């Protein structure tokens, strides 16, 4: 769980070096088949890719489903909501 907040700190820094570091970490974690936050890391990875210039990922975040707390864990709901907010505050 601490890795999610590590990514937030790197995202807040905003430098290309820190964004790339966060993208590498989130990519690695999203590929862990048995990790309970794999989906959340994947969504964060899309946001980081947009911040690094790949705007094609924005649509995936904006149109992506956000599970309710009853469907998934509350961290997934929170982080997916934050990702939507960062990509399109008006629709969030």
C-alpha positions in Angstrom: 0.0 0.0 0.0 2.9 2.4 0.7 3.9 2.2 -3.0 0.7 4.0 -3.9 1.7 7.0 -1.8 5.3 6.8 -3.1 3.8 7.2 -6.6 1.8 10.2 -5.4 4.9 11.9 -4.0 6.7 11.3 -7.3 3.7 12.7 -9.2 3.6 15.7 -7.0 7.3 16.4 -7.8 6.4 16.6 -11.4 9.9 16.4 -12.9 10.4 14.1 -15.9 12.9 12.0 -14.0 10.4 11.4 -11.1 7.5 10.8 -13.4 9.5 8.2 -15.3 10.5 6.6 -12.0 6.8 6.4 -10.9 5.8 5.1 -14.3 8.4 2.3 -14.1 7.3 1.3 -10.6 3.6 1.4 -11.4 4.1 -0.6 -14.6 6.0 -3.2 -12.7 3.4 -3.5 -10.0 0.5 -3.6 -12.5 2.0 -6.7 -14.0 2.1 -8.6 -10.8 -0.6 -11.1 -11.4 -1.3 -11.8 -7.7 -1.0 -8.3 -6.3 -4.3 -7.0 -4.7 -3.7 -3.5 -6.0 -2.6 -4.5 -9.5 -5.6 -2.7 -11.1 -5.0 0.5 -9.1 -1.3 0.6 -10.2 -2.4 0.1 -13.8 -4.7 3.1 -13.6 -2.0 5.2 -12.0 0.3 4.1 -14.8 -2.0 5.5 -17.4 -2.1 8.8 -15.6 1.7 8.9 -15.5 1.9 8.1 -19.2 -0.3 11.1 -19.9 1.9 13.3 -17.8 4.9 12.0 -19.8 3.2 12.9 -23.1 1.1 9.9 -24.2 -2.3 11.6 -24.4 -3.9 8.5 -25.9 -4.1 7.1 -22.3 -6.3 9.9 -21.1 -9.4 8.5 -22.8 -8.9 5.1 -21.0 -8.8 6.9 -17.6 -11.8 9.2 -18.4 -14.0 6.4 -19.7 -12.8 3.8 -17.3 -15.1 2.2 -14.8 -14.8 3.2 -11.1 -15.9 0.4 -8.9 -17.9 1.3 -5.8 -16.6 0.4 -2.4 -19.1 -2.5 -2.3 -17.6 -4.0 -5.6 -13.9 -3.6 -4.7 -11.6 -2.2 -2.0 -11.9 1.4 -0.9 -8.3 2.2 -2.0 -9.1 1.2 -5.6 -12.2 3.4 -5.6 -10.3 6.3 -4.1 -7.3 6.1 -6.5 -9.4 5.6 -9.6 -11.5 8.6 -8.6 -8.3 10.6 -8.1 -7.0 9.5 -11.5 -10.3 10.6 -13.1 -10.0 14.0 -11.3 -6.5 14.5 -12.5 -7.4 13.8 -16.1 -10.8 15.7 -16.3 -11.9 17.5 -13.2 -15.1 18.6 -14.8 -16.4 15.1 -15.5 -15.1 13.9 -12.1 
